[in-house]
């Protein structure tokens, strides 16, 4: 059986083109995937910590809101008591005046 060799000889130019078209992109993809994986591994704890800090901040904001509300309620209560005391003082002053005039 007579086989005919249809392949042309491999030249340095062919090897260069194959390297640029096939090998380099494949190597770049492998390196990028490795770097991305390593970067994600290194960033994962940082993202987790950021998430935790954000949750803590939300808790602090809610606590501040509760404190502000409590302070506001306390001020209203204090102002109400002060007004009651002023009224009581005015009543007592009237009674003193009445007693002095007798």
C-alpha positions as CSV (number, residue, x, y, z in Angstrom):
1,X,0.0,0.0,0.0
2,X,1.4,3.3,-1.0
3,X,0.5,6.1,1.4
4,X,1.0,9.6,0.3
5,X,2.3,12.1,2.8
6,X,0.1,15.2,2.5
7,X,1.7,17.0,5.3
8,X,4.0,19.9,4.5
9,X,7.2,20.3,6.4
10,X,6.9,22.1,9.7
11,X,8.8,25.4,9.7
12,X,9.9,27.7,12.4
13,X,7.3,30.2,11.2
14,X,4.6,27.6,11.6
15,X,5.8,26.8,15.1
16,X,5.8,30.5,16.0
17,X,2.2,31.0,14.6
18,X,1.0,27.9,16.5
19,X,2.6,29.2,19.7
20,X,1.0,32.6,19.3
21,X,-2.4,31.3,18.2
22,X,-2.8,28.3,20.4
23,X,-0.2,27.9,23.2
24,X,0.1,31.4,24.5
25,X,-3.7,32.0,24.8
26,X,-4.1,28.6,26.6
27,X,-1.3,29.4,29.0
28,X,-2.7,32.9,29.6
29,X,-6.1,31.3,30.4
30,X,-4.6,28.8,32.8
31,X,-2.6,31.6,34.6
32,X,-5.7,33.9,34.7
33,X,-7.8,31.1,36.2
34,X,-5.2,30.3,38.8
35,X,-4.7,34.0,39.7
36,X,-8.5,34.5,39.9
37,X,-8.9,31.5,42.1
38,X,-6.1,32.6,44.4
39,X,-7.5,36.1,44.5
40,X,-10.9,34.9,45.4
41,X,-9.4,32.7,48.1
42,X,-7.6,35.7,49.6
43,X,-10.6,38.0,49.2
44,X,-13.2,35.6,50.7
45,X,-12.2,36.3,54.3
46,X,-12.1,40.1,53.6
47,X,-15.6,40.0,52.1
48,X,-16.8,38.0,55.1
49,X,-15.3,40.6,57.5
50,X,-16.9,43.4,55.5
51,X,-20.3,41.7,55.7
52,X,-19.9,41.2,59.4
53,X,-18.9,44.9,59.9
54,X,-21.9,46.0,57.9
55,X,-24.2,43.9,60.1
56,X,-22.6,45.4,63.2
57,X,-23.1,48.9,61.8
58,X,-26.8,48.1,61.2
59,X,-27.1,46.9,64.7
60,X,-25.4,50.1,66.0
61,X,-27.7,52.3,63.9
62,X,-30.8,50.5,65.3
63,X,-29.4,50.9,68.8
64,X,-28.8,54.6,68.3
65,X,-32.4,54.9,67.0
66,X,-33.8,53.2,70.1
67,X,-31.6,55.4,72.3
68,X,-32.8,58.6,70.5
69,X,-36.4,57.5,70.8
70,X,-35.9,56.8,74.5
71,X,-34.2,60.1,75.1
72,X,-37.0,61.8,73.2
73,X,-39.6,60.0,75.3
74,X,-37.7,60.9,78.5
75,X,-37.6,64.6,77.5
76,X,-41.3,64.6,76.8
77,X,-42.0,63.0,80.2
78,X,-39.6,65.4,81.9
79,X,-41.2,68.4,80.2
80,X,-44.7,67.2,81.2
81,X,-43.5,66.8,84.8
82,X,-41.9,70.2,84.8
83,X,-45.2,71.7,83.5
84,X,-47.1,69.9,86.2
85,X,-44.7,71.3,88.8
86,X,-45.0,74.8,87.5
87,X,-48.7,74.6,87.7
88,X,-48.5,73.2,91.2
89,X,-46.0,76.0,92.2
90,X,-48.4,78.6,90.8
91,X,-51.3,77.1,92.8
92,X,-49.2,77.1,95.9
93,X,-48.2,80.7,95.3
94,X,-51.9,81.6,95.0
95,X,-52.7,79.8,98.3
96,X,-49.8,81.7,100.0
97,X,-51.1,85.0,98.7
98,X,-54.6,84.1,99.9
99,X,-53.3,83.2,103.3
100,X,-51.2,86.4,103.5
101,X,-54.2,88.5,102.6
102,X,-56.3,87.0,105.4
